[in-house]
Amino acid sequence: MEEKFKIPRRSFLKLAGATGIATAMTAFPFRNMQAAWAFGDHPQEKPPYQINKKVLQVCARACEIDCAYKVVVGVDPATGLERALTIEGRPEDPISHGKFCIKAMGFVD
């Protein structure tokens, strides 16, 4: 059997490595450009909820500190349904001084 293409193992590995790196490098810029185009095409939309009220609450179930916070309630203008959007600390509270633990954020969900 006649050997037409005789290439040393080291040269083959170099060529395979260079091909793999070149292939990987060409995929990254296109993926990033598509993400940038998608980000730039969409104008920043207004949140669908409008803040309606802030309800005072105390987180007495999660821990022993009893964090005091305000629940920010929003109204969907299309349907009129209310939903808890987030919570804010109450700086006037003598114990928590406007701070709350991460367990309180779980009550929003």
Buried (B, 14 or more C-beta within 10 A) or exposed (E): EEEEEEEEEEEEEEEEEEEEEEEEEEEEEEEEEEEEEEEEEEEEEEEEBEEBEBEEBBBEEBEEBBBBBBBBBBBBEEEEEEEBBEBEBBEEBEEBEBBBBEEBEEBEE
